Amino acid sequence: MGAPDPRIDDYIATLPSWQQEVAQRVRRLLHEADPEMEETIKRTRLPYFVLDGNVAALLGAKDHLNIFIYDPIAPDPHGVINQGHDNKSARAIQVRQEDSLDEAALVELFRAVIANNRAGGWRRVTKAD
């Protein structure tokens, strides 16, 4: 397993308690999707999860937690992505306090992004189609 980055713990600790819980669950699911998942900080302070390219990032907001998905073509058959469907490089899942996480769907989505990354990245995969 990629080593936990204590800077991500520091970031998560700044979030409201319910966002902390969701962020920790998403972090666990990213590592469940692939044990080689690496953690880092990009854009000065934001938690990123990378494996052969960006997979996801977290960003706390006033009333939700953003989970950025860095692949505009990974399939989302369970409809967990709720923002940025037309974005050219990333989409997002905005999780609000009353929302429940479909953990199996998230792991499936993360694995699809990882598979595209391992195939050279979504841009390359798109051109191969």
C-alpha positions in Angstrom: 0.0 0.0 0.0 1.2 3.5 -0.7 2.3 5.1 2.5 -0.2 7.5 4.1 0.8 11.1 3.8 0.6 12.9 7.1 -0.1 16.2 5.2 -3.4 14.6 4.1 -4.3 13.9 7.8 -3.5 17.6 8.5 -5.8 18.7 5.7 -8.7 16.4 6.7 -8.4 17.6 10.3 -9.3 21.1 9.1 -12.7 20.0 7.8 -16.0 19.8 9.7 -16.4 16.5 11.5 -18.9 15.0 9.0 -16.6 15.9 6.1 -13.7 14.4 7.9 -15.6 11.1 8.1 -16.5 11.2 4.4 -12.9 12.1 3.4 -11.5 9.2 5.5 -13.9 6.8 3.9 -13.0 8.0 0.4 -9.3 7.7 1.2 -9.8 4.1 2.4 -11.8 3.3 -0.8 -9.0 4.7 -3.0 -6.5 2.4 -1.3 -9.0 -0.5 -1.6 -9.3 0.2 -5.3 -5.6 -0.4 -5.7 -3.1 -1.0 -2.9 -0.4 0.9 -4.9 -2.4 4.1 -4.6 -0.1 7.0 -3.6 -1.0 10.1 -1.6 0.4 13.6 -2.1 -0.4 17.2 -1.8 -0.8 19.4 -4.9 -1.9 23.0 -5.4 -0.3 23.9 -2.1 -2.6 22.1 0.2 -5.0 19.7 -1.5 -5.0 15.9 -1.0 -4.4 14.0 -4.3 -4.4 10.3 -4.9 -2.3 9.2 -7.8 -1.4 6.0 -9.6 0.2 6.4 -13.0 -1.5 9.8 -13.1 -4.1 11.6 -11.0 -7.0 9.5 -9.9 -8.9 11.8 -7.4 -8.6 14.8 -5.1 -10.5 16.1 -2.2 -11.7 19.6 -1.4 -13.8 20.7 1.5 -16.4 23.4 0.7 -18.9 25.2 2.9 -21.7 22.7 2.6 -20.2 19.7 0.8 -17.0 17.7 0.1 -15.8 17.6 -3.4 -14.3 14.4 -4.8 -12.6 15.3 -8.1 -12.3 12.4 -10.5 -9.5 13.0 -13.0 -10.9 11.1 -15.9 -13.7 12.4 -18.1 -14.3 9.0 -19.8 -14.3 6.5 -17.0 -17.8 4.8 -17.0 -20.2 5.8 -14.2 -22.9 3.2 -14.5 -24.2 3.9 -11.0 -24.5 7.7 -11.5 -22.3 8.7 -8.6 -20.8 11.7 -10.5 -23.0 14.7 -10.0 -20.9 17.6 -11.4 -18.9 18.4 -14.5 -20.3 15.9 -16.9 -19.2 18.0 -19.8 -15.7 18.9 -18.4 -12.8 18.0 -20.7 -10.4 16.7 -18.0 -12.3 16.0 -14.7 -15.7 15.5 -13.1 -16.7 15.7 -9.5 -18.9 14.1 -6.8 -20.3 16.6 -4.4 -21.1 14.9 -1.1 -23.4 16.7 1.3 -24.0 15.8 4.9 -27.2 14.0 4.3 -25.9 12.0 1.4 -24.9 8.3 1.6 -21.8 7.0 -0.2 -22.2 4.1 -2.6 -18.8 2.6 -1.7 -18.9 -0.3 -4.2 -19.7 2.2 -7.0 -16.9 4.5 -5.9 -14.3 1.6 -5.9 -15.5 0.6 -9.4 -15.1 4.2 -10.6 -11.7 4.5 -9.1 -10.6 1.2 -10.7 -11.8 2.4 -14.1 -9.7 5.6 -13.8 -6.7 3.5 -12.7 -7.1 1.2 -15.7 -7.2 4.2 -18.1 -4.1 5.6 -16.4 -2.3 2.3 -16.8 -3.3 2.3 -20.4 -1.5 5.6 -20.9 -4.1 8.0 -19.6 -7.6 8.9 -20.7 -6.4 11.2 -23.5 -4.5 8.3 -25.1 -7.4 5.8 -24.4 -9.8 8.3 -26.1 -7.5 8.6 -29.2 -7.3 4.8 -29.5 -11.1 4.4 -29.7 
